[in-house]
Amino acid sequence: MSKFLWSYLLISPAVLGATLVVSSSAIAADAQSAADLIQPQTAKTETAEISEANLNDLAAVAETTTAQSVPEISQSVVSETQPPSAVPVEIAATESAIAPNTAPEATNPSSASEPRGQSLAAVEPTVVEPIATPVAESAQPEQIGAVQLESIAPVVAESAQPSLPKPAESVAQTTAPATQNPGATLEQLTEYSSEGAGAGETQGQVTSVSQLSDVRPTDWAFQALQSLVERYGCIAGYPDGTFRGNRAMTRYEFAAGLNACLDKVSELIRSGTGNLATKEDLAALQRLQEEFAAELTTLRGRVDVLEAKTSELEANQFSTTTKLTGEAIFALSDDFGSKGHSNNNEAVFQQRVRLNLNTSFTGRDLLLTRLQVGNGQRFNLGATNEGTQTWNVVGRTDNVFALDSLLYKFPVGQRLNVTLAANAVWDDIIPTTNPYFEDFDGGNGALSAFGQRNSIYRLGGGAGIGFDYAFGGRGLLGGVFGPTSLSFGYLASNAANPTKGAGLFNGDYAAMGQLTFTPGRNLQVALNYNHGYFNRGNFGFDNGLGNGGFTGTGVANSINGLSDGFTGFGARKVVSNSYGAQASLRLNPRFILGGWAGLTNARILGVGDARIWNYAVTLALPDLGKEGNLLGFVVGREPYLDKLEVANSLRSFRNDQSWHIEGFYKYQLTDNISVTPGVIWVTNPNQDNRNDDIIIGTLRTTFMF
């Protein structure tokens, strides 16, 4: 019977038109009540889209559809990307519709990065093309630090909202592995809210199925599509020559296709009566309706269930614009130094988990709330802080959840972005210009805290405010420096403490400004200045936590403390002025050179002056062996004390060259899982050649979700 009906549908235009009208009306009427309850601003759910096969193929569907395929039809009722009152019914057959064991096209997971894999500092890229190709489209990230506000777009709007104004974007932020940067978040939410809408793309009539580049003869619905295109001329393609059979359709698109087919039917009727429908045709149509009665009944029941679940979700959700992303790191490490400090360390298995809540209220803003928990204690390496790994950059190491970041970023006008920070660090506000290695102390970039960025970004942290301004036109001086942005911020380490000598303005604080230039597609340069004030014993490259530093020698981090022969200083206050320069050069898409240099002039009040340097050169080889992989090298010197101008009795210190050498290879197992073996080697730790070298071997596994 199926072959008999198939023949009738292929040769009878009248049956074609009647079938279109009857089928579309029945399905739309049954699903209408559920569709009205589906709100377009609801975050993306894993509901599939119904893409009905071409009605020319209905007979074949009836023959091949089994009881197991019915749930598939009913589960693909509504796409959250459609308007509230529409249930899309596609004219053209797609690979994701009724055929058993097929699924709708999936959307890539985000990032990345999280934040800080998804950072706020580098907002929506409007003025500069990324220097390197992103490893994944979503990136990621997850955080709002110096990387994309690009990751958040309105979930509440039916179409994408305008992007936040963006300064010259850090190469690091746009090219870092998928993730995390919260970052990957406005952009993803925009994608979820507009996916499948297609309202802005006009379709053009094609005369042959061969004109559709993404339709192949092996596609299961090829013959049905070929008939509609070449025989009836009522199927249109997109301007780029694609059909996009796996995407959802809008009611407008359905109406346009139906109208074209009915016009063709009318034309055939006017031209003669030889091919008009016969009684046999109408009888075949009636049998088709009866054949699919059970499926339509099941479909109605599924819609009722979906309606109830959606109502429950809407009644209990706390925000329709919040996206949860996360990162989990598992790391096996050991210190292989020859003797001395290595005798104090054992092999360890450590972990850290970050949960990022990325919320948008207007579609152009971002509220980042990050919770963090871990147990990653640093190795016992004497007085030095060199070799610290990224998951050791935590406030607590006893597996207790703590608030790691809380900040809100929003645009003012078209060029200015403002960040209000309750708990932040500099890479949340200012781009760090270090592609691939910068992952906001996450698990997809460099292994070490030093390898992530210039160490002067670690002077200060806490609560405050930040600004990003993108210069218009071609940037400064008529475009000599290319697209340019100016970033500035103020952070106080003890802003919540009302005690005298603390608070927002009288305690430890740091103010930082940066100009970021992008002279060409393959080059980005940043110049920055950091001014800080630190109370007794609090100076250090430690994100304003006053815990002795996450990078650098013990001598450099304790110039105002009580260690390493400087007990004569007592606990002194320090005023610092730091100057930094960093650059990234893409020689080709798979060979990126970078580096930085930082100078800190610190005045130890009542004692004298100190000079601290840090610098490094980086080499990134992305997509080595497989897309998403990364081979990276870092060679440089962590912050070290170079000069001390104080009384003769207090100026003695060792300054042997202490080099940081790091290599790692990140292997991307899946879009969400990567494994990274690597080694960190530090020579002459704490600027003293009498100390044994530090050799840390690590196997890091990172899960993104």
GISULSUL-V191946 format. One line per field, one symbol per residue. psi: psi as a letter, one per 20 degrees, with the letter a starting at -180 (. if undefined). burial: b if it has 16 or more other C-alpha atoms within 10 Angstrom, else e. Layout:
# GISULSUL-V191946
psi=???
burial=???
This chain:
# GISULSUL-V191946
psi=hghghggghhinhghgggggggghggghghighhhhiophipqprkqrqpnqqpiijhghghhipahhighgghilgppiiqqhjpopopgqqrijehpqkqqqpqpqrabroqajinqhgnapoiippqhqpqhqhopaijrlckapiijprpiiqhrprqqqqpropphghiiqqpdgojgngggghgghhipigjhjpqqppqiqhiiohjpqhiqhjgggghghghgikkpqrrhjkqhliiqqqrhggghgggggghghggghghirjhjrqrhhghghgghgghhjggghggggghggghgghgggghhiqipjjppprrppppppqqpkqhadhhiiqrpqorqqppppoopphiijrpopopqqqrknqqqnkciqjqjprhiimqhqkklppqohqoqppqqobiippppophorrhiihppilmqhhoklkbkicqhqhhihrpiiijnrrcqbqqqpppqrcjbqlkjhjapqqpqqrppphlhiojqpjbahijbprqppqpppqnhrhjppqpprpppqpprpjiprmkkjikjiqiqrqhghikhjbmrljkhihaoqqppqoqpqpqqppohrikopqrrrpppoopoopigaqqppqqrqpqppnqkohqpirppqqppaprpqohqonaqhijjpqqlqpoqoppqqopongahipqpoqrppppqlqkkoiiqqqpoopqoppppp.
burial=ebeebbebbbebbbbbbebbeeebeebbebbbbbbebbbbbbbbeeebbbbbbbbbbbbbbeeebeeebbbbbbbbbbbbbbbbbbbbbbbbbbbbbbbbeebbeeeebbbbbbbbbbbbbbbbbbbbbbbbbbbbbbbbbbbbbbbbbbbbbbbbbbbbbebbbbbbbbbbbbbbbbbbbbbbbbbbbbbbbbbbbbeeeebeebbbbeebeebeeeeebbbbbbbbbeebbbbbbbeebebbbbbbbbbebbebbbebbbbbbeebbeeeeeeebeeebeebbeebeeeeeebbeebbebbbebbeebeeeeeeeeebbbbbbbbbbbbebbbbbeeebbeebeeeebbbbbbbbbbbbebbbbbbbbbbbbbbbbbebebbbbbbbbbbbbebbeeeeeebbbbbbbbeeebbbbbbbbbbbbbbbbbbbbbbbbbbbbbbbbbbbbbbbbbbbbbbbbbbbbbbbbbeeebeeeeebbbbbbbbbbbbbbbeeeeeebbbebbbbbbbbbbbbbbeebbbbbebbbbbbbbbbbbbbbbbbbebbbbbbbbbbbbbbebeebeebebbbbbbbbbbbbbbbbeeeeebbbbbbbbbbbbbeebbbbbbbbbbbbbbbbbeeeebbbbbbbbbbbbbbbebebeeebeebebbbbbbbbbbbbbbeebbbbbbbbbbbbbbbbbbeebbbbbbbbbbbbbbb
